[in-house]
Amino acid sequence: MSCQYSLAQTIWQGQYHSYRVILSGDLAKYKTDSLSVKIPELEIDKKVITTVKEDSLSFKNEMYGFSFKGKYNEDKSAISGIFNYYSIPNAAIVLKKEKEIKPLFFKQHPQKPLPYQNMDIIFLGNKTKLTYGGTLCIPEKIKKYPLVILLSGTGQNDRNYTYFGREFFTVLADYLARNGIASLRIDDRGIGKTTGDFEKATTGDFANDTDDAITFLKSMKGIDTSFLGLLGHSEGGMIASIVSARNPNVKFMISLAGVGLSGLEMLNLQNRAILKSYKFSDEVVDKQMELYTILFKAVYDTKNEESVKPIMEIKLKEWMQKQDSTMLKKMQLWDGRDQTFLYRYSRDADKSWYRYHIHYNPADYLPKITFPVLVVNGDKDIQVPADENINSFKKYLKSKDLTTKVYPGLNHMFQHCTTCTQKEIKELDEVIAVEVLSDVANWIKQRFKK
């Protein structure tokens, strides 16, 4: 959302977790209907009734259900108060006077001046012929250093791997650089400065993107690529495994909740864990997984060029005829909702990315990797369950230098969590746990010394 204001207007901006609250208007010469509140992350932009006193300010919009009551600080550069909205109840927010709207900011985001060099780069892919945009982060005053390519997880991500405003890879690259480790992070296909059609791409295509990034780094003068590695989060771990198995330039690999299981195994474990996080009864979870298993197999057995919807429709109908109405209602598959479910799932299942993912087999790649590998997971991860995932890496990897670790209390994004649901991720201000950053940096430095 772009926002422009006249010079007479003042911007007061605050933040609560993943939401910005922005009050705009001229408080000195205000009219009760001339000030507006924006919550960009919720696409809210509404006029408010405002009350200004000597030491306080309040505003409200009863139709849309939000309000704020606060007090100025001594120099009137900030207003501390409580903001209320349906999805943001009783939020303590400090509105600070700004010259322009600021992006979401979290304490772990690095602030200038930086003790290292950030180079925004653009290069042409040798294999894919796509144009890539990225940021190369190089430690200062060091000629020899480890270099790691950062690979993001599922979804179309910018180079900073931004999720709910938190810049995962910016924070990671900053920590690495301060510890003498260089990194490259790249925009995914079709976003930022990178070209290509993301919707038609598969994990295999993303592996080709990584190969082209390695080729480019090797061609750069003045860049030390003698100890080059890959670090992947979630699906990025799968990409790292594919490239590490075939590219002789890779010297080490790090998996942060990276997928080490087969596509079918991961889908089953992931969906069971997510269903349990919603507090469904064991009976409902078991029934839901019984259906999912049937549908997953239908997708797995369908040829890539064929739509899976017709066979899924038959399988779903056959399964539903064997169930009682009470269970179907508990599963929200009653009163035509089964067709909505079928439409949504078949739309995803017909995508090339999904077909590639469900056929992924770690046995095709991990046994070919013999260099140092670090595999870590959070024990509260419901998207890539820790124990099963790490055991699969241990089963297939042939590396004599394999380090694994499960962090207590961390979710899929390596945040310290309480409920540890997917919803809670955007309610936590931590970007990535410091103990993970420290362990990753130390592990790389130890291998580089050897």
C-alpha positions in Angstrom: 0.0 0.0 0.0 1.5 3.4 -1.0 0.8 6.4 1.1 1.4 10.1 0.3 0.7 13.1 2.5 0.9 16.8 2.1 3.6 18.7 4.0 1.1 20.0 6.4 0.3 16.6 7.6 2.0 14.8 10.5 2.6 11.0 10.7 2.4 9.2 14.0 3.4 5.6 13.7 3.4 2.7 16.1 3.7 -1.1 15.9 2.2 -4.1 17.6 3.9 -7.3 16.5 3.1 -7.6 12.8 0.8 -4.6 12.5 1.6 -0.9 12.0 -0.9 1.7 13.3 -0.5 5.1 11.5 -2.3 8.2 12.4 -2.0 11.0 9.8 -3.3 14.6 9.7 -2.6 18.0 11.1 -3.1 17.8 14.8 -2.5 21.5 15.2 -5.4 22.5 12.9 -7.3 19.3 12.9 -11.0 18.7 12.2 -12.6 15.7 13.8 -13.1 14.1 10.4 -9.8 15.1 8.8 -7.5 12.6 10.5 -7.2 9.0 9.3 -5.8 5.8 10.7 -4.1 3.2 8.5 -3.3 -0.4 9.4 -1.5 -1.4 6.2 -1.2 -5.1 7.1 -5.0 -5.3 7.5 -5.6 -3.0 4.5 -7.5 -0.5 6.8 -7.5 3.2 5.9 -10.4 5.0 7.7 -11.3 8.5 9.0 -11.4 8.8 12.8 -13.0 11.0 15.4 -10.2 12.5 17.4 -10.0 14.2 20.8 -6.9 16.2 21.5 -6.1 17.6 25.0 -3.0 19.3 26.5 -1.4 16.0 27.6 -3.4 13.3 25.8 -4.9 12.2 22.5 -7.6 9.7 21.6 -9.3 8.5 18.4 -12.0 6.0 17.4 -14.0 4.7 14.5 -17.0 2.9 15.9 -18.2 1.5 12.6 -14.9 -0.4 12.1 -14.4 -1.1 15.8 -11.0 0.4 16.6 -9.9 3.0 19.2 -6.9 4.5 20.9 -6.3 6.4 24.1 -2.9 7.7 25.0 -0.7 10.4 26.6 2.1 12.5 25.2 5.6 12.3 26.5 7.4 15.4 27.7 8.5 16.8 24.4 5.4 15.6 22.6 7.4 13.4 20.1 5.5 10.3 21.1 2.1 9.2 22.4 2.0 6.1 24.6 -1.4 4.3 24.9 -3.7 1.4 24.3 -5.0 0.4 20.8 -8.0 -1.8 20.4 -9.3 -3.7 17.4 -10.9 -7.1 16.9 -7.7 -8.9 16.0 -5.5 -6.5 18.1 -7.1 -6.3 21.5 -5.6 -4.1 24.3 -2.4 -3.5 22.5 0.2 -1.3 24.2 1.5 1.0 21.4 3.8 4.0 21.2 2.9 6.4 18.4 6.1 8.2 17.3 6.2 11.3 15.2 7.8 10.4 11.8 8.6 12.3 8.6 7.5 9.3 6.5 5.9 5.9 6.9 8.4 3.3 8.1 8.4 -0.4 7.3 7.8 -3.0 10.0 10.8 -3.1 12.3 12.0 -5.7 14.8 14.9 -5.3 17.3 17.0 -8.0 15.5 17.0 -6.1 12.2 20.4 -4.6 11.7 20.8 -0.8 11.7 23.4 1.3 9.9 26.3 1.9 10.1 27.1 -1.8 9.3 30.6 -3.2 10.0 30.6 -5.1 6.7 29.9 -4.6 3.0 26.4 -5.1 1.4 26.6 -5.3 -2.4 23.3 -5.4 -4.4 24.0 -7.5 -7.5 22.3 -8.5 -10.7 23.5 -11.5 -12.8 22.4 -13.6 -15.7 21.9 -17.4 -15.1 24.2 -19.6 -17.2 21.8 -22.5 -17.0 18.4 -20.9 -16.8 19.1 -17.6 -18.8 17.1 -15.8 -16.1 18.2 -12.5 -14.5 18.7 -12.7 -10.7 18.9 -10.0 -8.1 20.5 -10.5 -4.8 22.6 -9.1 -2.0 26.2 -10.2 -1.4 27.3 -9.6 2.2 31.1 -9.5 2.7 33.0 -9.1 6.0 35.4 -6.1 6.0 39.2 -6.3 6.1 39.2 -10.1 5.6 40.4 -11.7 2.3 39.8 -15.3 3.2 36.4 -16.3 4.5 33.6 -18.9 4.3 30.8 -18.1 1.8 27.3 -19.4 2.1 24.3 -19.1 -0.2 21.0 -18.7 1.7 18.0 -20.7 0.4 14.5 -19.7 1.5 11.5 -22.0 2.2 8.2 -22.6 0.5 6.4 -19.6 -1.2 7.6 -16.7 -3.3 10.1 -14.9 -1.1 12.2 -11.8 -1.5 16.0 -12.0 -0.9 15.6 -11.1 2.8 13.1 -14.0 3.3 10.6 -11.6 4.8 7.7 -13.2 6.8 5.2 -10.9 8.5 7.7 -8.1 8.2 10.5 -10.1 9.8 13.6 -10.3 7.6 14.9 -13.8 8.4 17.9 -13.7 6.0 18.8 -10.1 6.7 19.3 -11.0 10.4 21.1 -14.2 9.6 23.4 -12.5 7.0 24.2 -9.8 9.5 25.1 -12.2 12.3 27.3 -14.3 9.9 29.1 -11.2 8.5 29.9 -10.0 12.1 31.5 -13.4 12.5 33.7 -13.3 9.4 31.3 -15.3 7.1 30.1 -14.0 3.7 26.7 -14.8 2.3 24.5 -14.4 -0.8 20.7 -14.1 -0.6 18.6 -13.9 -3.8 15.1 -12.9 -4.8 12.9 -15.8 -5.8 11.7 -16.0 -9.4 9.3 -13.2 -10.3 9.9 -11.0 -7.3 12.3 -8.1 -6.7 15.0 -8.1 -9.4 14.7 -11.7 -10.4 12.8 -12.7 -13.6 10.9 -15.9 -14.4 7.5 -17.4 -13.7 7.4 -18.6 -10.0 4.0 -20.3 -10.5 5.3 -22.7 -13.1 8.6 -23.5 -11.2 9.4 -26.6 -9.1 11.9 -27.3 -6.4 14.1 -28.7 -9.2 14.0 -25.3 -11.0 15.0 -23.6 -7.7 18.0 -26.0 -7.5 19.0 -24.8 -11.0 18.8 -21.2 -9.8 21.2 -22.1 -7.0 23.6 -23.8 -9.5 23.6 -20.5 -11.5 24.3 -18.5 -8.4 27.4 -20.7 -7.6 28.6 -20.3 -11.2 28.3 -16.5 -10.9 30.1 -16.4 -7.5 33.0 -18.5 -9.0 33.3 -16.0 -11.8 33.5 -12.9 -9.5 37.0 -11.4 -9.0 38.0 -10.7 -5.5 35.4 -13.1 -3.9 36.7 -16.0 -1.9 34.8 -19.2 -3.0 37.3 -21.7 -1.7 34.9 -22.8 1.1 31.4 -22.3 -0.3 28.4 -23.8 1.3 24.6 -23.9 1.2 22.1 -23.0 4.0 18.5 -23.9 3.4 15.4 -23.3 5.5 12.4 -25.7 5.1 12.1 -26.3 1.3 15.4 -24.5 1.0 17.0 -27.6 2.8 15.6 -29.8 0.1 17.1 -27.5 -2.6 20.4 -27.5 -0.7 20.4 -31.4 -0.7 19.7 -31.6 -4.5 22.5 -29.1 -5.3 25.0 -30.5 -2.8 24.6 -34.0 -4.3 25.7 -32.9 -7.8 27.7 -29.6 -7.6 31.4 -30.2 -6.8 31.9 -26.6 -5.8 29.8 -27.1 -2.6 32.0 -27.8 0.5 29.4 -27.8 3.3 25.6 -27.8 3.9 23.3 -26.5 6.7 19.7 -27.5 7.1 17.5 -25.2 9.2 14.3 -27.3 9.5 15.2 -28.4 6.0 13.1 -31.2 4.5 15.0 -34.5 4.8 12.0 -36.8 4.4 10.3 -38.1 1.3 7.4 -35.9 0.0 4.8 -38.4 1.1 6.2 -38.9 4.6 6.5 -35.1 5.0 2.9 -34.5 4.0 1.6 -37.1 6.4 3.6 -35.9 9.4 3.0 -32.2 8.6 -0.7 -32.5 8.3 -1.1 -34.6 11.4 0.9 -32.2 13.4 -1.0 -29.2 12.1 -4.4 -30.8 12.8 -3.3 -31.6 16.3 -2.3 -28.0 16.8 -5.9 -27.0 16.1 -7.0 -29.2 19.1 -9.1 -31.6 17.1 -9.8 -34.9 18.9 -7.6 -37.9 18.1 -10.6 -39.5 16.4 -11.1 -36.6 14.0 -7.3 -36.3 13.3 -7.1 -40.1 12.5 -10.1 -39.9 10.2 -8.8 -36.8 8.5 -5.4 -38.4 7.9 -7.2 -41.6 6.6 -8.7 -39.4 3.9 -5.5 -37.4 3.2 -3.5 -40.6 2.8 -6.0 -41.8 0.1 -5.8 -38.4 -1.7 -2.0 -38.1 -1.4 -1.6 -41.5 -3.1 -4.0 -40.5 -5.8 -1.8 -37.5 -6.5 1.4 -39.6 -6.3 0.1 -42.1 -8.9 -1.2 -39.5 -11.4 1.0 -38.6 -14.3 2.3 -35.1 -14.3 0.4 -34.0 -17.5 -2.9 -35.3 -16.1 -5.3 -33.5 -13.8 -5.8 -35.3 -10.5 -9.3 -33.9 -9.9 -11.4 -36.6 -11.6 -9.8 -39.5 -9.7 -9.8 -37.5 -6.4 -13.5 -36.8 -6.9 -14.2 -40.6 -7.2 -11.9 -41.4 -4.2 -13.5 -38.7 -2.0 -17.1 -39.8 -2.9 -16.2 -43.5 -2.2 -14.7 -42.6 1.2 -17.5 -40.3 2.3 -20.1 -43.0 1.6 -18.5 -45.2 4.2 -18.6 -42.4 6.9 -21.4 -41.4 9.2 -22.8 -37.9 9.1 -21.7 -37.0 12.6 -18.0 -37.5 11.7 -18.4 -35.7 8.4 -19.8 -32.7 10.2 -16.9 -32.8 12.7 -14.5 -32.8 9.7 -16.4 -29.9 8.0 -17.1 -32.0 5.0 -20.9 -31.7 5.3 -23.5 -29.7 3.4 -21.4 -29.3 0.2 -18.2 -28.3 1.9 -16.6 -31.4 0.5 -16.7 -29.8 -2.9 -15.0 -26.7 -1.6 -12.3 -28.9 -0.1 -11.9 -30.9 -3.3 -11.6 -27.7 -5.4 -9.0 -26.1 -3.2 -6.8 -29.3 -2.9 -7.0 -30.4 -6.5 -6.0 -26.9 -7.6 -2.8 -27.1 -5.6 -2.3 -30.8 -6.4 -2.3 -30.1 -10.1 0.6 -27.7 -9.9 4.0 -28.8 -11.1 5.6 -27.7 -7.8 3.3 -30.0 -5.8 3.9 -33.0 -8.1 7.7 -32.5 -7.8 7.4 -32.2 -4.0 5.3 -35.3 -3.4 7.8 -37.4 -5.5 10.9 -36.1 -3.7 13.0 -38.9 -2.3 16.0 -38.1 -0.1 17.6 -41.4 -1.0 18.2 -39.9 -4.5 20.5 -37.2 -3.1 21.6 -37.5 0.6 23.8 -40.6 0.1 25.9 -38.6 -2.4 26.8 -35.9 0.1 30.1 -36.7 1.9 31.2 -33.3 3.2 30.3 -31.6 6.6 26.6 -31.2 7.2 24.7 -29.4 10.1 21.0 -30.4 10.6 18.9 -28.5 13.1 15.2 -28.4 14.0 13.0 -26.8 16.7 11.1 -29.4 18.8 7.9 -27.4 18.5 8.0 -27.3 14.7 4.7 -28.6 13.3 5.7 -28.1 9.6 8.8 -30.1 9.6 8.6 -32.4 12.7 12.1 -32.6 14.3 12.8 -36.2 15.3 11.5 -37.9 12.1 13.2 -35.3 9.9 16.7 -35.5 11.6 16.5 -39.4 11.7 16.0 -39.4 7.9 19.1 -37.2 7.4 21.0 -39.6 9.7 19.7 -42.6 7.7 20.8 -41.4 4.3 23.7 -39.1 4.7 27.2 -40.6 4.2 29.1 -37.7 5.7 31.6 -38.5 8.4 31.1 -35.0 9.8 27.3 -34.8 10.6 26.1 -32.6 13.4 22.5 -32.6 14.5 20.6 -30.6 17.1 17.0 -30.2 18.3 16.3 -26.9 20.0 13.7 -27.0 22.9 10.8 -24.5 22.6 11.5 -23.3 19.1 8.9 -23.4 16.2 9.4 -23.7 12.4 10.9 -20.2 12.1 13.2 -20.9 15.1 11.3 -18.5 17.4 10.7 -19.2 21.1 7.0 -20.0 21.1 4.2 -20.5 23.6 1.3 -22.1 21.8 3.6 -22.9 18.9 0.8 -22.8 16.3 1.2 -21.3 12.8 -0.9 -18.3 13.9 1.4 -17.5 16.7 4.4 -16.9 14.4 3.2 -13.4 13.5 2.6 -12.6 17.2 6.2 -13.1 18.2 8.7 -10.3 17.8 11.7 -12.5 17.7 13.0 -13.1 14.2 15.3 -16.0 14.9 16.7 -17.4 18.1 20.2 -16.1 19.0 21.3 -19.6 20.1 20.7 -20.9 16.5 22.6 -18.0 15.0 25.5 -18.6 17.3 25.6 -22.3 16.7 25.4 -21.9 12.9 28.2 -19.3 12.8 30.5 -21.3 15.2 29.9 -24.5 13.2 30.9 -22.8 10.0 34.0 -21.2 11.5 35.2 -24.5 13.0 35.0 -26.3 9.6 36.7 -23.4 7.9 39.6 -23.6 10.2 40.0 -27.3 9.4 
